[in-house]
Amino acid sequence: MLSKEEINDFIVRNLKEGHFVIDVQVSTANVIQIFVDSFDGVTIADCVYYTRLFEETFDREQEDYELSVSSGGIDLPLKVDLQFEKNLGGEVEVVANDGLKYTGLLVSYNAELFELEYEQMEMLEGKKRKQAVTKNKTFNRISEVKSVKPVFSFKKNKKK
């Protein structure tokens, strides 16, 4: 059975320019999932390239594995710094450990923290209705957050 570290090292050594590894998962049934990304996106041809390279190096009959290579996708959470960099200035959804959800712009990040700019409806003095107030919140990536996912909107902008 191939180890996660061995697979990760192999993929990292053979990455196309601009690509990076998001995650490598190996189940007890030897199902291998490799997730890659790049700032320009990952194509089906890229996934086929990694699959063929892997299968040429590691004999499927000898290792008895099932392989899946894919991009990070829009439904998977951000895990590595390069994903945060790729989504800097973009809209993300944060699910905090306390269950609260925040949707806003990813303003900054580092290895431990990231900052989100979001709007919250609040009653302001002298107003009869709640008003949208822009706020910033800093999250600890490890201890305060369950997941951070990019938000993609397929809505067309309405022209006035």
Backbone as a ProteinNet text record, in pm:
[ID]
protein_1_A
[PRIMARY]
MLSKEEINDFIVRNLKEGHFVIDVQVSTANVIQIFVDSFDGVTIADCVYYTRLFEETFDREQEDYELSVSSGGIDLPLKVDLQFEKNLGGEVEVVANDGLKYTGLLVSYNAELFELEYEQMEMLEGKKRKQAVTKNKTFNRISEVKSVKPVFSFKKNKKK
[TERTIARY]
84.6	0	88.3	57.1	133	92.9	190.1	160.3	121.2	48.3	7.8	131	233.6	356.3	427.5	434.2	499.1	425.9	293.8	212.8	228.3	219	233.1	370	476.2	611.5	622.2	563.9	568	496.6	376.8	299.9	372.2	423	494	614.3	687.9	804.2	764.2	640.7	597.5	490.2	474.4	373.1	407.6	303.5	320.8	346.9	410.5	439.7	311.3	313.6	198.4	97.3	111.1	17.5	66.6	-27.3	7.1	-88.6	-42.4	-121.8	-207.5	-335.3	-425.3	-428.8	-446.5	-459.1	-437.2	-393.4	-383.4	-451.8	-546.4	-617.3	-600.5	-573.5	-560.9	-647.2	-746.7	-834.8	-774	-832.8	-785.4	-807.8	-901.2	-926.2	-834.2	-734.8	-637.4	-700.9	-801.7	-859.9	-781.4	-715.6	-628.3	-698.7	-708.5	-765.1	-658.8	-631.6	-532.5	-604.9	-587.4	-650.3	-540.7	-546.2	-448.3	-522.2	-449.6	-508.4	-399.5	-440.4	-348.1	-424.5	-353.5	-418.4	-497.8	-464.5	-535.3	-638.3	-656.1	-749.9	-682.4	-752.7	-702.8	-801.3	-749.6	-833.8	-844.6	-934.3	-945.7	-815.5	-756.3	-628.6	-519.6	-520.4	-423.6	-445.3	-570	-601.3	-561	-584	-543.7	-391.6	-320.6	-173.4	-124	-177.6	-134.5	-173.3	-290.8	-336.2	-242.9	-214.1	-126.3	14.4	66.6	200.4	206	104.1	97.1	90.1	2	-15.6	107.1	184.2	308.3	414.8	407.4	508.1	470.8	343.6	297.5	203.3	248	172.1	42.9	-68.8	-201	-220.7	-169.5	-184	-103.4	14.5	100.9	52.4	13.6	-28.1	-177.4	-259	-402.4	-470.4	-468.3	-527.6	-634.6	-717.8	-815.4	-772.9	-763.6	-709	-809.9	-811.8	-893.5	-809.2	-795.9	-723.3	-822.5	-832.9	-926.7	-877.6	-947.3	-916.9	-982.2	-950.7	-1008.5	-1159	-1211.7	-1355.5	-1413.6	-1535.9	-1598.4	-1665.3	-1679.4	-1747.8	-1652.3	-1523.6	-1426.2	-1370.7	-1345.2	-1292	-1147.5	-1109.4	-971.5	-886.7	-772.7	-686.6	-545.7	-491.2	-350.9	-340	-226.1	-203.5	-228.4	-184.4	-200.1	-347.5	-434.7	-577.9	-629.5	-580.9	-619.5	-569.1	-445.5	-391	-474.6	-512.2	-592.3	-726.5	-784.2	-916.1	-911.8	-792.3	-777.2	-855.9	-939.4	-1022.5	-1152.6	-1168.7	-1291.1	-1384.2	-1504.6	-1605.1	-1589	-1595.6	-1585.8	-1694.5	-1726.8	-1819.4	-1740.2	-1752.2	-1681.7	-1783.8	-1757.7	-1838.3	-1748.4	-1784.5	-1705.6	-1736.7	-1648.3	-1668.5	-1796	-1841.8	-1965.3	-2090.2	-2071.4	-2184	-2229	-2180.3	-2219.9	-2154.8	-2230.3	-2178.8	-2158.7	-2049.9	-2017.7	-1986.8	-2038.1	-2004.9	-1953.6	-1835.6	-1777.5	-1651	-1576.7	-1453.7	-1334.1	-1250.5	-1125.9	-1027.2	-998	-918.3	-768.7	-733.2	-592.1	-583.3	-463.1	-440.8	-293	-263.5	-127.9	-140.8	-34.4	-36.7	-137.1	-167.6	-255.9	-389.9	-393.1	-512.3	-557.5	-685.7	-733.7	-839	-856.2	-951.6	-1062.2	-1185.6	-1303.1	-1373.8	-1411.9	-1493.9	-1634.5	-1732.6	-1869.7	-1968	-2092.3	-2196.8	-2290.8	-2333.6	-2427.2	-2536.1	-2658.6	-2771.2	-2780.6	-2782.6	-2789.2	-2881.6	-2940.9	-3019.5	-2923.7	-2931.4	-2848.3	-2933.4	-2868.9	-2939.5	-3000.6	-3128.7	-3197.5	-3258.1	-3243.5	-3298.8	-3414.1	-3514.4	-3630.8	-3612.6	-3522.5	-3497.3	-3349.9	-3322.6	-3184.1	-3110.7	-2985.7	-2900.4	-2782.5	-2734.1	-2615.9	-2492.3	-2415.4	-2292.3	-2177.7	-2072.1	-1955.5	-1867.8	-1831.2	-1747.7	-1631.1	-1528.4	-1413.3	-1397.3	-1365.7	-1344.1	-1222.2	-1136.2	-1017.8	-1044.5	-1013.7	-1034.1	-900.1	-888.4	-776	-813.5	-732.6	-764.7	-775.3	-701.9	-695.8	-799.1	-809.4	-891	-1032	-1061.9	-1192.7	-1281.6	-1231	-1303.5	-1321.3	-1445.3	-1471.8	-1434.9	-1476.4	-1445.6	-1450.4	-1374.5	-1376.2	-1387.7	-1495	-1517.6	-1536.9	-1487	-1513.4	-1662	-1712.4	-1851.8	-1852.6	-1928.9	-1942.8	-2086.7	-2108.8	-2244.3	-2263.7	-2376.6	-2408.5	-2513.4	-2545.5	-2643.4	-2582.6	-2663.7	-2618.6	-2642.3	-2551.1	-2569.3	-2684	-2772.7	-2885.4	-2839.7	-2875.2	-2841.1	-2955.5	-2918	-3020.3	-3051.9
-118.8	0	124	217.4	341.1	435	504.8	598.5	734.8	808.6	943.9	1029.9	1018.9	1097.3	1061.4	933.4	887.9	941	936.7	986.2	1137.1	1207.7	1353.5	1394.4	1329	1360.5	1337.7	1228.3	1198.8	1308.5	1345.7	1447.3	1581.3	1620.2	1748.7	1753.9	1644.5	1639.5	1651.2	1615.3	1610.9	1713.2	1814.2	1916.2	1997.7	2029.7	2123.1	2261.6	2346.7	2482.7	2555	2614.3	2689.6	2606	2474.8	2388.6	2364.7	2333	2299.7	2192.6	2117.8	2010.8	2069.3	2036.9	2076.7	1967.9	1843.8	1735.2	1601.8	1504.9	1365.9	1283.8	1199.1	1113.7	968.4	882.2	739.2	666.8	593.2	520	385.2	319.7	187.2	84.4	113	25.3	59.7	146.2	189.9	269.9	348.2	443.7	572.9	614.1	732.1	847.8	960.8	1082.5	1190.6	1251.1	1358.5	1483.7	1594	1720.4	1821.9	1878.5	1979	2104.5	2215.4	2342	2428.8	2539.7	2642.1	2773.2	2881.3	3012.3	3026	2944.8	2947	2835.5	2758.2	2647.1	2518.5	2409.6	2278.2	2219.8	2173.4	2118.3	1966.5	1909.6	1763.7	1705.4	1773.2	1726.7	1722.3	1818.4	1818	1695.7	1666.9	1551	1421.1	1413	1294.6	1281.2	1392.6	1391.6	1330.4	1378.5	1327.3	1180.4	1143.7	1004.5	911.8	947.1	863	854.5	966.4	968.3	877.4	886.3	804.4	656.3	622	482.2	425.3	510.5	465.4	434.1	503	486.8	378.2	372.9	277.8	176.9	53.4	-53.2	-80.4	-61.8	-80.4	-225.3	-320.9	-462.1	-495.3	-438.7	-467.9	-396.9	-271.1	-192	-206.4	-250.9	-270.1	-144.6	-37.1	88.9	136	225.7	297.2	442.8	508.9	644.4	744.7	861.3	973.7	1099.8	1172.5	1299.7	1407.3	1513.9	1620.7	1755	1859	1994.1	2012.7	2123.7	2151.7	2164.7	2213.6	2226.4	2337.9	2376.5	2487.5	2443.8	2312.7	2265.1	2223.9	2225.8	2184.8	2306.4	2291.5	2403.9	2436.4	2561.4	2604.9	2539.5	2483.1	2414.5	2472	2509.1	2550.8	2699.6	2757.8	2901.7	2947.9	2868.9	2910.8	2921.5	2843.4	2858.5	2990.3	3026	3154.5	3268.3	3255.8	3358.6	3369.9	3256.1	3254	3323.7	3312	3367.7	3502.6	3559.6	3690.6	3795.2	3871.5	3971.3	3915	3784.1	3719.3	3688.9	3648.9	3619.2	3475.4	3459	3326.3	3311.9	3186.3	3156.2	3089.6	3143.3	3091.5	3029.2	2905.8	2842.4	2833.3	2910.6	2914.7	2792.5	2762.5	2648.4	2660.7	2783.9	2802.9	2786.2	2751.8	2727.6	2848.8	2967	3087.2	3089.7	3140.3	3152.5	3299.5	3325.5	3460.5	3450.8	3545.1	3552.3	3692.3	3699.5	3829.5	3815.3	3924.6	3928.1	3886.4	3801.3	3761.7	3876.7	3948.2	4070	4041.9	3950.5	3917.9	3780.5	3724	3594	3577.9	3488.4	3439.3	3294	3234.4	3092.3	3058.9	3155.1	3127.6	3198.8	3319.3	3403.1	3445.1	3481.1	3549.2	3650.6	3752.3	3858.5	3859.7	3872.8	3874.6	4008.1	4068.7	4189.8	4148.6	4176.1	4132.3	4240.1	4225.1	4318.3	4250.8	4329.6	4279.6	4384	4340.5	4431.1	4465.7	4596.6	4642.6	4762.9	4777.9	4897.6	5009.6	5117.6	5233.6	5340.7	5416.4	5521.7	5620.3	5653.8	5749.4	5687.7	5557.4	5489.8	5400.4	5386.5	5304.2	5159.4	5138.2	5002.9	4967.8	4838.7	4794.6	4839.2	4873	4918.3	4821.8	4808.4	4725.1	4799	4731.5	4787.5	4695.9	4756	4677.5	4653.9	4526.8	4489.1	4404.8	4400.1	4312.8	4220.2	4095.8	3997.6	3914.9	3894.6	3811	3675	3570.4	3433.3	3361.8	3275.4	3184	3063.6	3034.2	2928.1	2791.8	2769.3	2636.8	2619.4	2717.6	2697.8	2756.1	2844.4	2909.8	2873.3	2795	2776.9	2629.6	2593.6	2459.2	2451.4	2554	2553.2	2693.9	2710.7	2833.2	2787	2830.2	2788.8	2911.2	2904.8	3014.3	3018.3	3137.5	3155.1	3195.9	3122	3154.3	3188.2	3298	3340.2	3331.7	3273.9	3262.8	3363.9	3455.9	3559.3	3663.3	3711.5	3819.5	3951.4	4045.3	4178.9	4249.4	4307	4380	4520.5	4562.1	4698.8	4791.2	4908	5006.1	5098.4
0	0	0	-88	-96.5	17.4	72.7	181	122.8	201.7	163.3	134.2	216.8	199.4	69.6	38.5	-84.5	-207.7	-204.4	-316.3	-329.2	-216.5	-218	-273	-226.9	-276	-425.9	-475.8	-618.6	-698.7	-655.4	-727.8	-723.6	-607.9	-594.9	-689.1	-699.1	-789.2	-935.8	-969.4	-1108.8	-1143.8	-1060.7	-1087.8	-1211.2	-1286.7	-1398.2	-1339.7	-1417.3	-1371.2	-1332	-1214.8	-1166.2	-1089.1	-1090.1	-1018	-875	-787.6	-649.7	-597.8	-498.6	-439.1	-327.4	-330.5	-223.1	-116.4	-161.5	-65.5	-135.2	-58.1	-101.4	6.1	-34.7	59.7	16.6	113	87.8	189.9	141.8	233.2	269.4	366.9	406	295.5	203.5	88.8	-28.6	-3.8	-104	-218.3	-183.9	-278	-261.8	-369.8	-367	-435.9	-366.2	-423.8	-416.9	-532.2	-540.9	-589.8	-516.7	-552.2	-584.3	-704.2	-747.4	-790.7	-795	-837.4	-896.7	-955.6	-1003.9	-1010.7	-1027.8	-1036.6	-1165.8	-1265.8	-1394.1	-1404.7	-1297.3	-1299.2	-1344.9	-1327.1	-1366.2	-1466.7	-1579	-1684.5	-1671.6	-1747.8	-1754.1	-1807.7	-1904.9	-1961.3	-1853.9	-1762.3	-1651.9	-1563	-1531.4	-1447.1	-1515.9	-1647	-1724.2	-1721.6	-1734.7	-1729.9	-1598.7	-1484.8	-1354.7	-1336.3	-1383.9	-1373.1	-1450.7	-1575.8	-1658.1	-1599.9	-1554.6	-1495.9	-1372.9	-1290.8	-1170.2	-1207.2	-1302.3	-1341.8	-1412.7	-1479.9	-1542.6	-1437.5	-1325.4	-1220.1	-1119.5	-1082.2	-981.9	-1047.7	-1056.6	-1121.1	-1044.5	-1113.3	-1051.4	-1004.2	-1079.6	-1042.7	-916.7	-907.6	-793.1	-666.6	-680.2	-563.8	-532.5	-630.4	-615	-558.3	-636.3	-592.8	-690.4	-640.7	-722.7	-716.7	-832	-837.7	-891.5	-827.7	-873.6	-861	-971.8	-971.4	-1013.7	-934	-968.7	-918.3	-963	-915.3	-779.4	-714.6	-583.6	-588	-696.9	-710.6	-626	-660.6	-588.9	-459.6	-441.2	-321.6	-209.7	-237.5	-136.7	-62.2	66.8	144.9	109.2	137.2	118	227.2	186.8	283	288.2	174.3	169.1	138.6	176.5	157.9	15.1	-82.8	-222.1	-261.9	-200.7	-226.8	-169.3	-50.7	7.4	-81.1	-130.6	-219.6	-346.3	-403.2	-526.2	-505.3	-386.5	-357.9	-287.5	-271	-208.2	-287	-217.7	-283.4	-336.7	-328	-373.6	-258.7	-293.1	-192.5	-142.8	-11.2	51.1	157.3	186.5	295.5	406.3	526.2	642.4	736.6	776.9	880.5	1003.2	1104.6	1227.7	1313.6	1407	1496.6	1579.2	1603.5	1680.2	1594.2	1464.8	1374.9	1296	1331.6	1258.3	1120	1020.9	884.3	851.5	782.2	736.6	587.4	510.2	368.4	341.6	281.4	253.6	171.7	164.9	86.5	171.2	114.3	179.4	161.1	271	265.4	278.7	369.2	390.3	455	453.3	515.9	547	638.8	660.9	705.5	752.9	786.2	896.7	984.2	1097	1090.1	1032.1	1037.8	898.1	890	770.3	812.1	729.3	759.9	655.6	703.2	618.3	634	521.9	522.3	481.1	568	541.4	584.8	541.5	581.2	678.8	777.6	877.5	895.8	907.4	928	1076	1105.4	1244.1	1254.6	1373.7	1401.5	1437	1364.2	1392.9	1458.5	1543.7	1615.5	1516.2	1538.5	1454.2	1328.7	1307.4	1189.8	1233.1	1146.8	1178.1	1134.1	1041.4	991.3	1007.3	1004.8	1010.8	885.1	903	793.7	777.8	655.6	629.7	679.6	762.8	818.5	776.8	719.6	680.3	802	821.2	935.2	886.5	967.7	942.1	1061.4	1032.3	1138.3	1101.9	1200.4	1182.3	1244.7	1169.6	1215	1225.8	1325.1	1333.1	1247.7	1145.2	1049.7	1114.9	1221.4	1281.3	1393	1481.7	1601.9	1594.7	1498.1	1497.2	1379.2	1285.3	1159.5	1124.8	1088.5	1037.1	889.6	812.7	669.5	611.3	503.4	423	278.6	210.4	72.6	-15.9	-138.9	-231.7	-267.2	-294.1	-334.1	-480	-558.3	-699.4	-726.4	-797.2	-829	-979.6	-1017.1	-1159.4	-1200.2	-1110.5	-1138.9	-1232.4	-1323.6	-1411.6	-1340.2	-1361	-1303.1	-1373.1	-1294.6	-1350.7	-1385.9	-1505.6	-1546.9	-1509.8	-1463.1	-1421.6	-1536.4
[MASK]
++++++++++++++++++++++++++++++++++++++++++++++++++++++++++++++++++++++++++++++++++++++++++++++++++++++++++++++++++++++++++++++++++++++++++++++++++++++++++++++++

